Amino acid sequence: MNTLISRDTFVNDPLLTRVPLDYEAVYYPYGFPARIRSNSAITLEAAHRSWSTYRQRYDQIPLDIRLFVSVSDKPACTEPPNFRSQGHLLSIVGDRENFAVLDLNTRLAFGWATEATARNQEYFRQCLLDVMIFPLLEIGHLITLHAACVIHRGRGVLLAGNPGAGKSSLSYACGRRGWTFVSDDASAFVRNAPDIQVIGHPHKCRFREPAGKLFPEFKGLKGNLRAWGKSTIEVSTRTMENFTTAEQGPVNAIVFLNRPAYESGPPVLIKLSIEEAWERLSASVWAVQMPAFEERLAALERLVALPIFEMRYSELDPAIDLLENLVENDLE
């Protein structure tokens, strides 16, 4: 039975430090163990949806994630949370009853959500549970870029760019054309790995609602609010026929997408200088006031040695043709 806690239940425990954590499971986001505990089965249901498809790849001390659910007569929180950080602490605040605090040194995070908020599983996962886990993994092990990753003939291409550049739609279109799909929005690298291998999240594709105009199979689907305020459609790739996925893969080139500024004409690839590539890559690194920020920047130096381009395009199929030509001609 769920042990939902009202804020005025424990007169002798005003900080609610002794709330029973009766529900517990270990999941493996990006292959790293995370011990998730709660007073409610709802939390484990959310964790299962987010991370059940991953198996353990790394033998590390598990992250300690504690997410409580409380009784409240207030409506569910729907606003995207605010993120703030000083030193080794990070806060995630939706409102006074829906929030989390992360200790980036000890890899511990705890948070509270109302039952109404928790029952909105998309918000609960994407605006609380998932973002309690990502920063702890980032600080401890990873460097993550805002980029999709797709593989053609054994060679991986990162599709990077600003929001709206088309990372999700182009990576999905590549998958429909026979490429292997690794990630549509975020690509993570283990900082101390001997080879450059991206770890993705290939079990889901996320699109903005206009995706129905590009892909008829998504017409009529409605989006849900994510942590940074975008309304997105989330689709499981396991339901897609002839759609090949991989949890990780190589990276042999990086292509920055430039769709909004390019209205028509055939797509073009422009080789970027090391200076231009570094400026764009380093801008993607999530900054905190810790030495790990410098460590993550140092990890980018390995990526700058790869061929890096900007692709200006307007239509998906010609853009994929150009990418296939790039891969098949030794990335020159």
C-alpha positions as CSV (number, residue, x, y, z in Angstrom):
1,M,0.0,0.0,0.0
2,N,1.2,3.5,-0.8
3,T,2.3,5.5,2.2
4,L,1.2,8.9,1.1
5,I,2.2,11.6,3.5
6,S,0.4,14.8,4.3
7,R,2.7,17.6,5.4
8,D,1.0,18.0,8.8
9,T,1.0,14.2,9.6
10,F,4.2,14.1,11.6
11,V,4.1,16.7,14.4
12,N,7.4,15.3,15.8
13,D,9.0,15.1,12.3
14,P,8.6,18.5,10.8
15,L,11.3,17.8,8.1
16,L,9.6,14.4,7.2
17,T,12.9,12.6,7.5
18,R,11.3,9.4,8.8
19,V,8.8,8.8,6.0
20,P,8.9,5.1,5.2
21,L,10.6,4.2,1.8
22,D,8.6,1.0,1.2
23,Y,9.1,0.9,-2.6
24,E,12.5,0.3,-4.0
25,A,14.1,-0.8,-7.3
26,V,17.4,-0.5,-9.2
27,Y,17.3,0.7,-12.8
28,Y,20.2,1.4,-15.2
29,P,19.9,4.7,-17.0
30,Y,22.5,4.8,-19.7
31,G,23.8,1.5,-18.2
32,F,24.7,3.0,-14.8
33,P,22.9,1.7,-11.6
34,A,20.4,4.0,-9.9
35,R,18.7,2.9,-6.7
36,I,15.2,4.5,-6.6
37,R,13.2,4.6,-3.4
38,S,9.8,6.0,-2.6
39,N,6.7,5.9,-0.4
40,S,4.6,5.3,-3.5
41,A,4.5,2.7,-6.3
42,I,3.8,5.6,-8.7
43,T,7.5,6.5,-8.5
44,L,8.6,3.1,-9.6
45,E,6.0,3.0,-12.3
46,A,7.6,6.2,-13.7
47,A,11.1,4.8,-13.4
48,H,10.0,1.6,-15.2
49,R,8.7,3.6,-18.1
50,S,11.8,5.7,-18.4
51,W,14.6,3.1,-17.8
52,S,13.4,-0.5,-17.9
53,T,14.8,-1.1,-21.4
54,Y,18.4,-0.5,-20.2
55,R,20.6,-3.2,-18.9
56,Q,23.6,-2.7,-16.6
57,R,26.9,-1.8,-18.4
58,Y,28.9,-0.2,-15.7
59,D,29.8,-1.5,-12.2
60,Q,29.5,1.7,-10.1
61,I,28.1,2.6,-6.7
62,P,24.3,3.2,-7.4
63,L,22.9,6.7,-7.4
64,D,20.7,7.3,-4.4
65,I,17.4,8.7,-5.7
66,R,14.5,9.3,-3.2
67,L,11.3,10.7,-4.6
68,F,8.3,11.0,-2.2
69,V,4.6,11.5,-3.0
70,S,2.4,13.6,-0.7
71,V,-1.3,14.2,-0.2
72,S,-2.4,17.6,-1.3
73,D,-5.7,19.3,-2.3
74,K,-3.8,21.5,-4.9
75,P,-4.0,20.8,-8.6
76,A,-1.1,19.0,-10.3
77,C,1.9,21.1,-11.1
78,T,2.2,21.8,-14.9
79,E,4.7,24.6,-15.2
80,P,8.3,23.6,-16.2
81,P,10.6,23.7,-13.2
82,N,13.3,26.2,-12.5
83,F,16.9,24.9,-12.1
84,R,19.5,26.7,-9.9
85,S,23.0,25.6,-8.7
86,Q,25.7,26.8,-6.3
87,G,28.7,24.8,-5.3
88,H,27.8,21.1,-5.3
89,L,24.0,21.6,-4.9
90,L,21.4,21.8,-7.6
91,S,17.7,22.6,-7.1
92,I,14.8,21.7,-9.3
93,V,11.6,23.6,-8.3
94,G,8.2,23.4,-9.9
95,D,6.4,24.9,-6.9
96,R,6.5,24.6,-3.1
97,E,5.2,21.0,-3.2
98,N,6.9,19.8,-6.3
99,F,10.7,20.0,-6.1
100,A,14.0,18.2,-5.8
101,V,17.5,18.8,-4.4
102,L,20.6,17.1,-5.7
103,D,24.0,16.8,-4.0
104,L,26.4,16.5,-6.9
105,N,29.2,15.3,-4.6
106,T,27.5,12.4,-2.9
107,R,25.3,11.5,-5.9
108,L,22.2,11.7,-3.7
109,A,18.9,13.4,-4.7
110,F,15.6,13.7,-3.0
111,G,12.4,15.3,-4.0
112,W,8.7,15.6,-3.3
113,A,5.6,15.7,-5.6
114,T,1.9,15.8,-4.9
115,E,-0.1,12.7,-5.8
116,A,-1.9,14.7,-8.5
117,T,1.4,15.7,-10.1
118,A,2.7,12.1,-9.8
119,R,-0.3,10.7,-11.6
120,N,0.6,12.9,-14.6
121,Q,3.3,10.5,-15.5
122,E,4.8,12.4,-18.4
123,Y,5.4,15.5,-16.3
124,F,6.4,13.5,-13.3
125,R,9.1,11.6,-15.3
126,Q,10.4,14.3,-17.5
127,C,10.2,17.3,-15.1
128,L,11.2,15.5,-11.9
129,L,12.5,11.9,-11.9
130,D,14.5,11.9,-15.0
131,V,16.2,15.3,-14.3
132,M,17.1,14.1,-10.8
133,I,19.2,11.4,-12.5
134,F,20.7,13.1,-15.5
135,P,22.9,15.7,-13.6
136,L,24.3,13.1,-11.2
137,L,25.4,10.9,-14.1
138,E,26.7,13.9,-16.0
139,I,28.9,15.1,-13.1
140,G,30.1,11.6,-12.3
141,H,30.7,9.9,-15.6
142,L,29.5,11.6,-18.8
143,I,29.7,14.5,-21.2
144,T,26.4,15.0,-22.9
145,L,25.7,17.0,-26.1
146,H,22.4,18.2,-27.5
147,A,22.6,16.0,-30.5
148,A,21.0,13.1,-32.2
149,C,23.0,10.1,-33.3
150,V,22.4,7.8,-36.3
151,I,24.6,5.1,-37.9
152,H,25.0,4.3,-41.6
153,R,27.2,1.4,-42.8
154,G,28.9,1.2,-39.4
155,R,29.7,4.9,-39.2
156,G,28.0,7.2,-36.7
157,V,27.0,10.8,-37.3
158,L,26.0,13.3,-34.6
159,L,23.3,15.6,-35.7
160,A,23.7,18.7,-33.5
161,G,22.1,22.1,-33.4
162,N,19.9,24.6,-31.6
163,P,16.3,23.8,-30.7
164,G,14.2,23.7,-33.8
165,A,17.1,22.8,-36.1
166,G,15.5,19.4,-36.8
167,K,17.5,16.9,-34.8
168,S,14.6,14.7,-33.9
169,S,12.8,14.8,-37.3
170,L,16.0,14.2,-39.3
171,S,17.2,11.3,-37.1
172,Y,13.8,9.6,-37.3
173,A,13.7,10.1,-41.0
174,C,17.2,8.5,-41.2
175,G,15.9,5.6,-39.2
176,R,12.9,5.1,-41.6
177,R,15.5,5.0,-44.4
178,G,17.4,2.1,-42.9
179,W,20.0,3.9,-40.7
180,T,20.4,2.7,-37.1
181,F,18.8,5.0,-34.6
182,V,20.7,5.7,-31.4
183,S,19.4,9.0,-30.1
184,D,17.2,11.9,-31.2
185,D,18.0,14.7,-28.8
186,A,20.8,13.9,-26.3
187,S,24.0,11.9,-26.9
188,A,26.2,11.0,-23.9
189,F,29.8,9.9,-23.9
190,V,31.6,8.2,-21.0
191,R,34.5,10.6,-20.4
192,N,37.2,8.0,-19.6
193,A,36.3,5.5,-22.3
194,P,39.1,4.5,-24.6
195,D,37.0,5.0,-27.7
196,I,34.5,7.6,-28.7
197,Q,31.2,5.8,-28.2
198,V,27.9,7.6,-27.9
199,I,25.2,6.3,-25.4
200,G,21.7,7.1,-26.6
201,H,18.1,6.7,-25.6
202,P,16.9,4.7,-28.7
203,H,13.7,3.4,-27.2
204,K,11.8,6.6,-27.7
205,C,11.5,9.4,-30.3
206,R,10.3,12.8,-29.3
207,F,8.8,15.4,-31.6
208,R,7.1,18.7,-31.5
209,E,3.5,18.6,-32.4
210,P,4.0,19.8,-36.0
211,A,5.6,16.4,-36.6
212,G,2.3,15.2,-38.0
213,K,2.9,17.5,-41.0
214,L,6.2,15.7,-41.8
215,F,5.2,12.1,-40.8
216,P,1.6,11.1,-41.4
217,E,1.8,8.3,-38.9
218,F,2.0,10.9,-36.1
219,K,-0.9,13.0,-37.3
220,G,-3.3,13.9,-34.5
221,L,-1.0,13.0,-31.6
222,K,-0.8,15.6,-28.9
223,G,2.3,16.6,-27.0
224,N,3.1,16.8,-23.3
225,L,5.1,19.4,-21.4
226,R,8.8,18.6,-20.8
227,A,11.2,20.1,-18.3
228,W,12.4,22.9,-20.5
229,G,8.9,24.0,-21.6
230,K,8.6,22.3,-25.0
231,S,5.4,20.4,-25.7
232,T,6.5,17.1,-27.3
233,I,5.1,13.9,-28.7
234,E,6.8,10.8,-27.3
235,V,6.6,7.6,-29.4
236,S,8.1,4.2,-28.5
237,T,10.4,2.9,-31.3
238,R,9.5,-0.7,-30.3
239,T,6.2,-0.2,-32.0
240,M,7.9,0.7,-35.3
241,E,8.4,-1.9,-38.0
242,N,11.8,-2.2,-39.8
243,F,13.3,0.5,-37.5
244,T,16.7,-0.6,-36.3
245,T,18.0,0.8,-33.0
246,A,21.2,0.6,-30.9
247,E,21.9,1.8,-27.3
248,Q,25.4,2.9,-28.3
249,G,27.5,3.4,-31.3
250,P,30.6,5.0,-32.8
251,V,30.9,8.7,-33.8
252,N,32.9,9.4,-37.0
253,A,31.5,12.9,-37.8
254,I,29.5,15.8,-36.4
255,V,27.0,17.7,-38.5
256,F,25.5,20.9,-37.1
257,L,22.0,21.4,-38.6
258,N,20.9,24.8,-39.9
259,R,17.3,24.4,-41.2
260,P,15.5,27.6,-40.0
261,A,17.9,29.9,-42.0
262,Y,17.7,27.9,-45.2
263,E,14.4,28.1,-46.9
264,S,14.9,26.4,-50.2
265,G,17.4,24.8,-52.6
266,P,19.5,21.6,-52.4
267,P,21.2,21.0,-49.0
268,V,24.9,21.9,-48.7
269,L,27.7,20.9,-46.3
270,I,30.2,23.4,-45.1
271,K,33.4,22.2,-43.3
272,L,33.9,24.0,-40.0
273,S,37.3,25.1,-38.6
274,I,38.5,23.8,-35.3
275,E,37.8,27.1,-33.7
276,E,34.2,27.2,-35.0
277,A,33.7,23.6,-34.0
278,W,35.0,24.2,-30.5
279,E,32.8,27.3,-30.0
280,R,29.7,25.3,-30.9
281,L,30.5,22.2,-29.0
282,S,31.6,23.9,-25.8
283,A,28.3,26.0,-25.8
284,S,26.4,22.7,-25.3
285,V,28.1,21.7,-22.1
286,W,26.0,22.2,-19.0
287,A,27.9,24.4,-16.6
288,V,28.1,23.9,-12.8
289,Q,30.5,25.5,-10.3
290,M,32.7,22.4,-10.0
291,P,35.9,20.9,-11.3
292,A,33.8,18.4,-13.3
293,F,33.0,21.3,-15.6
294,E,36.6,21.6,-16.7
295,E,36.8,17.8,-17.0
296,R,33.9,17.7,-19.3
297,L,35.3,20.5,-21.4
298,A,38.6,18.5,-21.7
299,A,36.6,15.5,-23.0
300,L,35.4,17.6,-25.9
301,E,38.9,17.9,-27.2
302,R,38.6,14.4,-28.5
303,L,35.5,15.3,-30.5
304,V,37.1,18.3,-32.2
305,A,39.5,16.0,-34.0
306,L,36.5,14.5,-35.9
307,P,35.3,15.9,-39.3
308,I,32.7,18.6,-38.3
309,F,30.3,20.3,-40.7
310,E,27.3,22.6,-40.9
311,M,24.5,21.4,-43.1
312,R,22.0,23.9,-44.5
313,Y,18.9,22.2,-45.6
314,S,15.1,22.5,-46.0
315,E,13.8,19.0,-47.0
316,L,14.5,15.7,-45.3
317,D,15.1,13.3,-48.1
318,P,17.8,15.4,-49.9
319,A,19.4,16.0,-46.6
320,I,19.6,12.3,-46.0
321,D,21.0,11.8,-49.5
322,L,23.8,14.2,-48.7
323,L,24.6,12.6,-45.3
324,E,24.8,9.2,-47.0
325,N,27.1,10.5,-49.6
326,L,29.3,12.0,-46.8
327,V,29.5,8.7,-45.0
328,E,30.1,6.6,-48.1
329,N,32.9,8.8,-49.3
330,D,35.1,8.6,-46.2
331,L,33.6,11.7,-44.6
332,E,35.4,14.1,-46.9
